[in-house]
C-alpha cells in the first residue's frame, strides 16, 4: 500500500484555482439561498412556503439533469462552466432587484413571491448543468491517482462555502439588510469569473461525439443501474437527505421555537457545514476507503439520530451541537460517496453519471425541503423533524440487513490500483 499524502492534490496549481472557484460559487449560492429563505418566511409565516422554494428548484433540476449530463459529456467543460456562472449572475441580479425596497414598493406580497419563485426555478436549471460540469472538470485537472484526495479537498471547500455562506447571510441580514446581502452575492459571482479565467481549456474525452441524445441518456442510466456500488451509495444517501431535511425548517426554529433571530439562524444554518468540514479535513489525513460500506451505513444512521435530537431540543446550544454532529457524520458519507463516483466512473460518462447523482442526491435536498415543509404543515414542525430522522434510521437498518455486499464494500483495492 502506498503511503498517504494528505496534500497530494494541492500540489497541482490549477486544482488550487479550481478550489477557489468552487468556494466562491458555493459561498454565493448558499448565502443567496439563506437570504431567500429568510425573506420568504418573513413575508408569509407559512412553513409550506419554505418547501415551495425547494420544489421550485428541484423541478427543473430533475427535469433537466439527464439532458444536462449529455450536454456536459459532449462539450468542453470550461466553456460550460462560464455559461453557468453568467446565468447565475443574471439570477443574482434579479433577486437583487426583487429585494430592493424602492423597486418593489407598491407591489403585492404575492407578486414578489412569484418573482422569487421564478428566479429560483431558473436557478434549478443552472444547477442541473453546474453539478455535472464541476464533477467532470475536476477529473481533467488532476490525474486519476489523485481522485480520492482531490474529492476530499473539493468536498471540504464545498463545506467551507456552506459554512461561511449561511453564517455571513445571517449576520449580513442584520448589518446591511436583505438588499445589501444580495449585492454581496452578486459581487462574489463576478469574482468567480476571474478565477475561471485561470483554468485552461480542457479536451473532450468522449469518443461518441454527436451520439443521439436518447442513446446517450439510456447508456448513462444503464451504467448507473448496473453498477450496484454506485447505485447503492446514491440510493442510500438520497433517502437520508430526503427524510433528514430538517435544515429547510430552520427559519421556523430560529424565529418561533428557539427565538434567536437572524444571527442565531445563521449559526444554526452553518453548524452542519462546520461539522462536515472538520470531518473532511481529518479524512485528508485518515482516509475512509477501507470498510467504506460499513462506515457509510454507520454515518447515515448517526445522522438520523442527530436529526431527532435537534427536533426535540428547545435549548439553542443543544440544537447547534446536534446540527454540528449531523454535519460530522454527513461529511463521512459525502467523502465516501464522492470517492465511489470518481473511482468507478469512466471519463467519457462523467457528465451523465454526475447528472444521475444530482437527481438522486442533489435534488433530494430540495425534495427534502418540500417534504419537511409539507409534513411540518400537516404534523407540526417538531413532529416532522423527528419523523424524518426516524425514517432515515429505519432505511439504513433495512439497507444493512438486506444488502450484505454493500456492508462489505472496500475501496482501498481500487485506489491502490490507480496509484500504481
JOUR-V283952 format. One record per residue. SS is DSSP state (2 for helix, 1 for strand, 0 for the rest). NEAR is the number of other C-alpha atoms within 8 Angstrom. D_FIRST is the distance of its C-alpha to the first C-alpha in Angstrom with 2 decimals. Layout:
BEGIN
ss:SS near:NEAR d_first:D_FIRST
ss:SS near:NEAR d_first:D_FIRST
END
This chain:
BEGIN
ss:0 near:3 d_first:0.00
ss:0 near:5 d_first:3.82
ss:0 near:4 d_first:6.47
ss:0 near:5 d_first:8.82
ss:0 near:6 d_first:12.21
ss:0 near:7 d_first:14.89
ss:0 near:8 d_first:17.41
ss:0 near:8 d_first:15.78
ss:2 near:11 d_first:18.19
ss:2 near:9 d_first:21.08
ss:2 near:7 d_first:21.03
ss:0 near:8 d_first:22.80
ss:2 near:7 d_first:26.53
ss:2 near:9 d_first:27.50
ss:2 near:13 d_first:24.96
ss:2 near:9 d_first:26.65
ss:2 near:12 d_first:29.99
ss:2 near:12 d_first:28.76
ss:2 near:11 d_first:27.91
ss:2 near:9 d_first:31.42
ss:2 near:11 d_first:32.95
ss:2 near:11 d_first:31.28
ss:2 near:12 d_first:32.24
ss:2 near:13 d_first:35.82
ss:2 near:11 d_first:36.20
ss:2 near:12 d_first:34.78
ss:2 near:13 d_first:36.84
ss:2 near:14 d_first:39.98
ss:2 near:10 d_first:39.52
ss:2 near:12 d_first:38.83
ss:2 near:14 d_first:41.64
ss:2 near:14 d_first:43.98
ss:2 near:8 d_first:43.23
ss:2 near:11 d_first:43.99
ss:2 near:14 d_first:47.24
ss:2 near:9 d_first:48.22
ss:2 near:11 d_first:47.59
ss:2 near:9 d_first:49.73
ss:2 near:9 d_first:52.51
ss:2 near:12 d_first:52.68
ss:2 near:13 d_first:52.82
ss:2 near:7 d_first:55.31
ss:2 near:7 d_first:57.50
ss:2 near:7 d_first:57.37
ss:0 near:7 d_first:56.37
ss:0 near:7 d_first:55.15
ss:2 near:13 d_first:51.63
ss:2 near:11 d_first:51.85
ss:2 near:11 d_first:52.09
ss:2 near:16 d_first:48.56
ss:2 near:16 d_first:47.42
ss:2 near:11 d_first:49.33
ss:2 near:14 d_first:47.33
ss:2 near:14 d_first:44.16
ss:2 near:12 d_first:45.98
ss:2 near:13 d_first:47.31
ss:2 near:15 d_first:43.82
ss:2 near:14 d_first:42.16
ss:2 near:10 d_first:44.84
ss:2 near:14 d_first:44.22
ss:2 near:16 d_first:40.46
ss:2 near:12 d_first:40.25
ss:2 near:7 d_first:43.08
ss:2 near:10 d_first:41.68
ss:2 near:15 d_first:37.93
ss:2 near:12 d_first:37.56
ss:2 near:9 d_first:40.01
ss:2 near:14 d_first:38.09
ss:2 near:17 d_first:34.82
ss:2 near:13 d_first:36.71
ss:2 near:9 d_first:38.18
ss:2 near:16 d_first:34.86
ss:2 near:13 d_first:33.32
ss:2 near:10 d_first:36.51
ss:0 near:8 d_first:36.88
ss:0 near:11 d_first:35.45
ss:2 near:13 d_first:33.53
ss:2 near:12 d_first:34.91
ss:2 near:8 d_first:38.46
ss:2 near:12 d_first:37.90
ss:2 near:11 d_first:36.47
ss:2 near:10 d_first:39.63
ss:2 near:8 d_first:41.86
ss:2 near:12 d_first:40.13
ss:2 near:11 d_first:40.71
ss:2 near:8 d_first:44.31
ss:2 near:9 d_first:44.97
ss:2 near:11 d_first:43.60
ss:2 near:11 d_first:45.95
ss:2 near:8 d_first:48.87
ss:2 near:12 d_first:47.97
ss:2 near:12 d_first:47.60
ss:2 near:10 d_first:50.94
ss:2 near:9 d_first:52.50
ss:2 near:11 d_first:51.35
ss:2 near:12 d_first:52.53
ss:2 near:9 d_first:55.98
ss:2 near:12 d_first:56.07
ss:0 near:11 d_first:55.41
ss:0 near:9 d_first:58.02
ss:2 near:8 d_first:61.08
ss:2 near:5 d_first:63.55
ss:2 near:8 d_first:62.07
ss:2 near:11 d_first:62.12
ss:0 near:6 d_first:65.30
ss:0 near:4 d_first:67.69
ss:0 near:7 d_first:65.12
ss:0 near:6 d_first:64.64
ss:2 near:7 d_first:61.58
ss:2 near:6 d_first:60.98
ss:2 near:8 d_first:60.98
ss:2 near:11 d_first:58.50
ss:2 near:9 d_first:56.19
ss:2 near:8 d_first:56.49
ss:2 near:9 d_first:55.60
ss:2 near:11 d_first:52.48
ss:2 near:11 d_first:51.42
ss:2 near:9 d_first:52.04
ss:2 near:11 d_first:49.86
ss:2 near:12 d_first:47.07
ss:2 near:13 d_first:47.44
ss:2 near:11 d_first:47.00
ss:2 near:11 d_first:43.87
ss:2 near:14 d_first:42.47
ss:2 near:12 d_first:43.01
ss:2 near:12 d_first:41.20
ss:2 near:10 d_first:38.24
ss:2 near:16 d_first:37.96
ss:2 near:14 d_first:37.15
ss:2 near:10 d_first:35.28
ss:2 near:11 d_first:32.29
ss:2 near:18 d_first:31.39
ss:2 near:13 d_first:32.10
ss:2 near:9 d_first:29.73
ss:2 near:11 d_first:26.91
ss:2 near:14 d_first:27.51
ss:2 near:10 d_first:27.99
ss:2 near:11 d_first:24.69
ss:2 near:12 d_first:22.83
ss:2 near:8 d_first:25.04
ss:2 near:8 d_first:24.41
ss:0 near:12 d_first:20.63
ss:0 near:8 d_first:18.38
ss:2 near:8 d_first:16.47
ss:2 near:9 d_first:13.01
ss:2 near:11 d_first:14.71
ss:2 near:13 d_first:16.33
ss:2 near:12 d_first:14.64
ss:2 near:12 d_first:15.31
ss:2 near:12 d_first:18.67
ss:2 near:12 d_first:19.65
ss:2 near:15 d_first:19.17
ss:2 near:13 d_first:21.34
ss:2 near:10 d_first:23.78
ss:2 near:11 d_first:24.30
ss:2 near:12 d_first:24.75
ss:2 near:12 d_first:27.40
ss:2 near:11 d_first:29.01
ss:2 near:12 d_first:29.31
ss:2 near:13 d_first:30.80
ss:2 near:14 d_first:33.38
ss:2 near:13 d_first:34.01
ss:2 near:14 d_first:34.58
ss:2 near:11 d_first:36.87
ss:2 near:16 d_first:38.71
ss:2 near:15 d_first:40.24
ss:2 near:13 d_first:40.79
ss:2 near:10 d_first:42.57
ss:2 near:14 d_first:44.49
ss:2 near:16 d_first:45.75
ss:2 near:11 d_first:47.09
ss:2 near:12 d_first:48.28
ss:2 near:13 d_first:50.42
ss:2 near:9 d_first:52.24
ss:2 near:6 d_first:52.42
ss:0 near:9 d_first:53.10
ss:2 near:9 d_first:53.77
ss:2 near:11 d_first:52.40
ss:2 near:11 d_first:53.74
ss:2 near:10 d_first:52.30
ss:2 near:14 d_first:48.89
ss:2 near:14 d_first:48.99
ss:2 near:10 d_first:49.97
ss:2 near:8 d_first:46.87
ss:2 near:13 d_first:44.72
ss:2 near:13 d_first:46.49
ss:2 near:8 d_first:45.75
ss:2 near:11 d_first:42.01
ss:2 near:14 d_first:42.17
ss:2 near:9 d_first:43.82
ss:2 near:9 d_first:41.15
ss:2 near:12 d_first:38.42
ss:2 near:10 d_first:40.26
ss:2 near:8 d_first:39.84
ss:2 near:12 d_first:36.07
ss:2 near:12 d_first:35.89
ss:0 near:7 d_first:37.90
ss:0 near:8 d_first:35.06
ss:0 near:10 d_first:32.71
ss:0 near:6 d_first:33.29
ss:0 near:8 d_first:34.38
ss:0 near:8 d_first:31.59
ss:0 near:5 d_first:31.85
ss:0 near:9 d_first:32.48
ss:0 near:6 d_first:29.84
ss:0 near:10 d_first:31.82
ss:0 near:5 d_first:33.29
ss:0 near:5 d_first:36.01
ss:0 near:6 d_first:38.01
ss:0 near:5 d_first:41.35
ss:0 near:7 d_first:40.23
ss:0 near:6 d_first:42.79
ss:2 near:8 d_first:41.79
ss:2 near:6 d_first:42.24
ss:2 near:8 d_first:40.05
ss:2 near:10 d_first:37.34
ss:2 near:12 d_first:37.59
ss:2 near:8 d_first:37.57
ss:2 near:8 d_first:34.41
ss:2 near:12 d_first:32.58
ss:2 near:11 d_first:33.83
ss:2 near:8 d_first:33.17
ss:2 near:8 d_first:29.53
ss:2 near:12 d_first:28.92
ss:2 near:8 d_first:31.01
ss:2 near:7 d_first:29.22
ss:0 near:8 d_first:25.70
ss:2 near:8 d_first:25.84
ss:2 near:9 d_first:22.66
ss:2 near:11 d_first:24.15
ss:2 near:11 d_first:27.61
ss:2 near:9 d_first:26.71
ss:2 near:10 d_first:24.99
ss:2 near:12 d_first:27.94
ss:2 near:10 d_first:30.57
ss:2 near:11 d_first:29.36
ss:2 near:12 d_first:29.15
ss:2 near:11 d_first:32.49
ss:2 near:11 d_first:34.46
ss:2 near:12 d_first:33.07
ss:2 near:12 d_first:34.15
ss:2 near:13 d_first:37.37
ss:2 near:14 d_first:38.54
ss:0 near:14 d_first:37.05
ss:0 near:14 d_first:38.79
ss:2 near:12 d_first:40.66
ss:2 near:7 d_first:40.17
ss:2 near:12 d_first:42.77
ss:2 near:13 d_first:45.34
ss:2 near:11 d_first:44.62
ss:2 near:11 d_first:47.86
ss:2 near:10 d_first:49.77
ss:2 near:10 d_first:48.04
ss:2 near:15 d_first:48.55
ss:2 near:10 d_first:52.17
ss:2 near:7 d_first:53.59
ss:2 near:8 d_first:51.59
ss:0 near:10 d_first:50.00
ss:0 near:8 d_first:52.50
ss:0 near:10 d_first:50.35
ss:2 near:8 d_first:51.32
ss:2 near:11 d_first:49.28
ss:2 near:11 d_first:47.45
ss:2 near:10 d_first:46.28
ss:2 near:13 d_first:45.44
ss:2 near:14 d_first:43.16
ss:2 near:12 d_first:41.42
ss:2 near:13 d_first:41.01
ss:2 near:13 d_first:39.72
ss:2 near:14 d_first:37.15
ss:2 near:14 d_first:35.90
ss:2 near:15 d_first:33.43
ss:2 near:14 d_first:31.90
ss:2 near:14 d_first:31.62
ss:2 near:15 d_first:29.66
ss:2 near:18 d_first:27.37
ss:2 near:15 d_first:26.78
ss:2 near:9 d_first:25.87
ss:2 near:12 d_first:23.33
ss:2 near:15 d_first:21.80
ss:2 near:11 d_first:21.72
ss:2 near:8 d_first:19.89
ss:2 near:10 d_first:17.30
ss:0 near:12 d_first:16.45
ss:0 near:9 d_first:15.15
ss:0 near:6 d_first:14.15
ss:0 near:7 d_first:12.76
ss:0 near:11 d_first:14.45
ss:0 near:9 d_first:12.32
ss:0 near:8 d_first:11.89
ss:0 near:12 d_first:15.40
ss:2 near:13 d_first:16.68
ss:2 near:11 d_first:19.91
ss:2 near:11 d_first:21.11
ss:2 near:11 d_first:20.41
ss:2 near:11 d_first:22.41
ss:2 near:11 d_first:25.23
ss:2 near:8 d_first:25.49
ss:2 near:12 d_first:25.60
ss:2 near:16 d_first:28.40
ss:2 near:12 d_first:30.28
ss:2 near:11 d_first:30.40
ss:2 near:16 d_first:31.46
ss:2 near:17 d_first:34.46
ss:2 near:11 d_first:35.34
ss:2 near:13 d_first:35.39
ss:2 near:17 d_first:37.64
ss:2 near:14 d_first:40.08
ss:2 near:11 d_first:40.29
ss:2 near:12 d_first:40.99
ss:2 near:12 d_first:43.67
ss:2 near:8 d_first:45.47
ss:0 near:9 d_first:45.35
ss:0 near:8 d_first:48.46
ss:0 near:7 d_first:47.10
ss:2 near:9 d_first:45.70
ss:2 near:6 d_first:42.93
ss:2 near:10 d_first:41.84
ss:2 near:14 d_first:41.66
ss:2 near:12 d_first:39.60
ss:2 near:9 d_first:37.20
ss:2 near:12 d_first:36.87
ss:2 near:14 d_first:36.14
ss:2 near:14 d_first:33.65
ss:2 near:12 d_first:31.71
ss:2 near:16 d_first:31.95
ss:2 near:16 d_first:30.22
ss:2 near:15 d_first:27.45
ss:2 near:15 d_first:26.57
ss:2 near:12 d_first:27.35
ss:2 near:13 d_first:24.82
ss:2 near:15 d_first:22.09
ss:2 near:13 d_first:23.47
ss:2 near:9 d_first:23.81
ss:2 near:13 d_first:20.21
ss:2 near:12 d_first:18.97
ss:2 near:10 d_first:21.75
ss:2 near:11 d_first:21.22
ss:2 near:12 d_first:17.52
ss:2 near:12 d_first:18.73
ss:2 near:9 d_first:21.45
ss:2 near:11 d_first:19.55
ss:2 near:10 d_first:16.89
ss:2 near:7 d_first:19.54
ss:0 near:9 d_first:22.49
ss:0 near:6 d_first:23.57
ss:2 near:9 d_first:24.84
ss:2 near:9 d_first:28.43
ss:2 near:11 d_first:28.65
ss:2 near:14 d_first:27.25
ss:2 near:17 d_first:30.77
ss:2 near:17 d_first:31.90
ss:2 near:14 d_first:28.88
ss:2 near:13 d_first:29.18
ss:2 near:15 d_first:32.88
ss:2 near:14 d_first:32.34
ss:2 near:10 d_first:30.00
ss:2 near:15 d_first:32.88
ss:2 near:12 d_first:35.23
ss:2 near:12 d_first:33.13
ss:2 near:13 d_first:31.87
ss:2 near:9 d_first:33.50
ss:2 near:12 d_first:36.98
ss:2 near:14 d_first:36.64
ss:2 near:12 d_first:36.98
ss:2 near:14 d_first:40.46
ss:2 near:12 d_first:41.26
ss:2 near:15 d_first:40.19
ss:2 near:19 d_first:42.55
ss:2 near:15 d_first:45.32
ss:2 near:12 d_first:44.64
ss:2 near:17 d_first:44.74
ss:2 near:16 d_first:47.92
ss:2 near:11 d_first:49.58
ss:2 near:11 d_first:48.76
ss:2 near:15 d_first:49.81
ss:2 near:10 d_first:53.09
ss:2 near:6 d_first:53.58
ss:2 near:8 d_first:52.20
ss:0 near:9 d_first:52.21
ss:2 near:11 d_first:49.39
ss:2 near:9 d_first:48.04
ss:2 near:10 d_first:48.25
ss:2 near:12 d_first:46.45
ss:2 near:16 d_first:43.44
ss:2 near:13 d_first:43.26
ss:2 near:10 d_first:43.64
ss:2 near:16 d_first:40.72
ss:2 near:16 d_first:38.39
ss:2 near:11 d_first:39.57
ss:2 near:10 d_first:38.98
ss:2 near:16 d_first:35.39
ss:2 near:13 d_first:34.77
ss:2 near:8 d_first:36.52
ss:2 near:11 d_first:34.57
ss:2 near:12 d_first:31.18
ss:2 near:9 d_first:32.41
ss:2 near:8 d_first:33.69
ss:2 near:9 d_first:30.49
ss:2 near:11 d_first:28.45
ss:2 near:7 d_first:31.12
ss:2 near:6 d_first:31.70
ss:0 near:8 d_first:28.17
ss:2 near:8 d_first:25.93
ss:2 near:6 d_first:23.48
ss:2 near:11 d_first:23.00
ss:2 near:11 d_first:22.48
ss:0 near:10 d_first:19.55
ss:0 near:11 d_first:17.88
ss:0 near:10 d_first:14.09
ss:0 near:11 d_first:12.63
ss:2 near:8 d_first:8.86
ss:2 near:7 d_first:8.97
ss:2 near:8 d_first:11.31
ss:2 near:11 d_first:9.48
ss:2 near:10 d_first:6.44
ss:2 near:7 d_first:9.59
ss:2 near:8 d_first:11.43
ss:2 near:9 d_first:9.21
ss:0 near:5 d_first:9.48
END
